């Protein structure tokens, strides 16, 4: 059975979708005001491995990814580059999905721009206003809609926020996002009232645009409904973002939004956080130009537990690339059988390929242990390749191809 760490309960639990063998999966996508970097792709790759392994086990997965194309940062960046917001975000979105193809990340069933779910955002806000979770507040001449987290019982339960430390004085946060990781302890914005030079939509609740805080809830509920089986994102989504999404959806529906929550760890570069100011941001194209392959990069980013921090250096990428190339070379040399009959020694090794892989992957997607056990088995088979029969080779290759439907870096 597949067991996964649930951020909501902070426990490794058996994965159980609401419907037998049917999985609805929501994954946070990029903010398309800028290009996605390899740190972002580490998250998207762990989600890809999760989807592929679920499908390997026989689940039918319907996956949605959100695309944040209307927000404060996008509006500011479009002005800076003298582009329309559509020109800016479509350019970065195209590069994003080109990298998806390069890294062999499966295209999602739904890739939905926030700008296409404004109608649903307005409907959700209307219901939140009616039920007393949200209210109108005029700020600097704009009529904004705000959410009062203290009206929602259990607010902060995903990030395990201590609401007893909530400030006594009323505070409101009117920007889409704020820098850093501390909680914004106060009411958060759902709707930006229209102002000159801003992006504005005409809706039944007035003219304006949905805030980032409600966009994912609007996208998911519009296309997958008010309940999903698994929600994923980077560890930074645990601060504010996913608790906001959860609170909005559950305040409207009264139902549990997601049964399981998974969050991937940060990627660092030479022990430091990636940032343009320090000049240590890497894009996939940068590493291809250094002579690495797309498979090398995919393997590096998935080879390590998804919840743990991963430190990137060019030397570490070269090291893992050599390990992958070594496995691929051994597999290639195994494909010429030398014996007519199976040998008990090679037969036992062959039978362990799938069982060892599944044992590690069922333990919260332990890709590193899965690959390492596979490497050791192939190493032993390679040493004994003179004993391999045609049947042995056929079974080995069939098992490896099935495993590579998840890893996507062996063949």
Secondary structure as GFF3:
##gff-version 3
##sequence-region A 1 411
A	DSSP	beta_strand	3	6	.	.	.	ID=ss1
A	DSSP	beta_strand	11	14	.	.	.	ID=ss2
A	DSSP	beta_strand	22	27	.	.	.	ID=ss3
A	DSSP	alpha_helix	38	56	.	.	.	ID=ss4
A	DSSP	beta_strand	60	67	.	.	.	ID=ss5
A	DSSP	alpha_helix	72	80	.	.	.	ID=ss6
A	DSSP	alpha_helix	85	102	.	.	.	ID=ss7
A	DSSP	beta_strand	110	113	.	.	.	ID=ss8
A	DSSP	three_ten_helix	114	117	.	.	.	ID=ss9
A	DSSP	alpha_helix	118	131	.	.	.	ID=ss10
A	DSSP	beta_strand	134	139	.	.	.	ID=ss11
A	DSSP	beta_strand	142	147	.	.	.	ID=ss12
A	DSSP	three_ten_helix	149	151	.	.	.	ID=ss13
A	DSSP	three_ten_helix	163	165	.	.	.	ID=ss14
A	DSSP	beta_strand	172	173	.	.	.	ID=ss15
A	DSSP	beta_strand	187	193	.	.	.	ID=ss16
A	DSSP	beta_strand	201	203	.	.	.	ID=ss17
A	DSSP	beta_strand	206	210	.	.	.	ID=ss18
A	DSSP	alpha_helix	212	223	.	.	.	ID=ss19
A	DSSP	beta_strand	228	234	.	.	.	ID=ss20
A	DSSP	three_ten_helix	235	238	.	.	.	ID=ss21
A	DSSP	alpha_helix	241	253	.	.	.	ID=ss22
A	DSSP	beta_strand	258	264	.	.	.	ID=ss23
A	DSSP	beta_strand	267	269	.	.	.	ID=ss24
A	DSSP	beta_strand	272	273	.	.	.	ID=ss25
A	DSSP	alpha_helix	284	288	.	.	.	ID=ss26
A	DSSP	alpha_helix	294	302	.	.	.	ID=ss27
A	DSSP	beta_strand	310	312	.	.	.	ID=ss28
A	DSSP	alpha_helix	314	334	.	.	.	ID=ss29
A	DSSP	alpha_helix	344	361	.	.	.	ID=ss30
A	DSSP	alpha_helix	367	383	.	.	.	ID=ss31
A	DSSP	three_ten_helix	385	387	.	.	.	ID=ss32
A	DSSP	alpha_helix	390	407	.	.	.	ID=ss33
###
